[in-house]
């Protein structure tokens, strides 16, 4: 049951990151919330396997803060790379151009 709660918390953190950070125009609307949910679930399971108790406070804090770091980091890196790639592609397309047919 706790895994469900932490996954929902990760999705909410990802949703907040999507709408607070720039570059939301450069990727899909579900990418960062889904990444938040996934990273929260993976962190929770890894910490559980490492021996942390689910009813302790540290596992919750580590998972939620780790999820926030992953969501923010991926959003910023992915947005930067995508924007740079789009600018390079636009420059290449406008530089080479398409030959005019005279119509």
C-alpha positions in Angstrom: 0.0 0.0 0.0 2.9 2.3 0.8 4.3 1.7 -2.7 1.0 3.0 -4.2 1.2 6.1 -2.0 4.8 6.9 -2.8 4.2 6.3 -6.5 1.3 8.8 -6.4 3.5 11.2 -4.6 6.1 10.9 -7.3 3.6 11.6 -10.0 2.5 14.7 -8.1 6.1 15.9 -7.8 6.6 15.3 -11.5 3.4 17.2 -12.3 4.6 20.1 -10.2 8.0 20.0 -11.8 6.4 20.1 -15.3 4.4 23.2 -14.6 6.9 25.1 -12.5 10.0 24.6 -14.7 10.6 26.0 -18.1 10.8 23.9 -21.3 7.4 22.4 -20.8 6.8 23.1 -24.5 9.7 20.8 -25.5 8.4 17.5 -24.3 5.1 15.6 -23.8 2.7 16.5 -21.0 2.9 13.1 -19.3 6.7 12.5 -19.5 7.9 14.2 -16.4 5.0 13.0 -14.1 5.5 9.4 -15.4 9.2 9.7 -14.7 8.4 11.0 -11.2 6.1 8.1 -10.5 8.7 5.6 -11.9 11.6 7.0 -10.0 9.7 7.1 -6.7 8.7 3.5 -7.1 12.2 2.4 -8.0 13.8 4.4 -5.2 11.2 3.0 -2.7 11.8 -0.6 -3.7 15.6 -0.2 -3.7 15.5 1.4 -0.2 13.2 -1.4 1.0 15.6 -4.0 -0.4 18.4 -2.2 1.3 16.7 -2.8 4.7 15.0 0.4 5.4 11.6 0.1 7.2 8.6 1.3 5.4 7.2 2.9 8.6 10.3 4.9 9.2 10.5 8.6 8.2 13.8 8.4 6.4 12.6 6.2 3.5 9.8 8.6 2.8 12.1 11.7 2.8 14.8 10.1 0.8 12.4 8.8 -1.8 10.5 12.1 -2.2 13.6 14.3 -2.3 15.3 11.9 -4.7 12.2 11.9 -6.9 12.2 15.7 -7.0 15.9 15.8 -7.9 15.4 13.3 -10.7 12.3 15.1 -12.1 13.9 18.5 -12.0 17.2 17.3 -13.4 15.7 15.4 -16.3 13.3 18.2 -17.2 16.1 20.8 -17.3 18.5 18.6 -19.2 16.0 17.2 -21.7 14.5 20.7 -22.3 17.9 22.2 -22.9 19.0 19.4 -25.3 15.7 19.5 -27.2 15.7 23.2 -27.6 19.3 23.2 -28.8 18.5 20.4 -31.3 15.5 22.2 -32.6 17.5 25.4 -33.1 20.2 23.5 -34.9 17.7 21.8 -37.2 16.0 25.1 -37.9 19.3 26.7 -38.8 20.2 23.8 -41.0 16.9 23.9 -42.8 16.9 27.7 -43.4 20.5 27.7 -44.4 20.2 25.0 -47.1 16.7 26.0 -48.1 14.6 24.4 -50.8 15.2 25.6 -54.4 12.6 27.9 -55.6 10.5 26.7 -58.6 9.5 30.2 -59.6 5.8 29.7 -58.9 
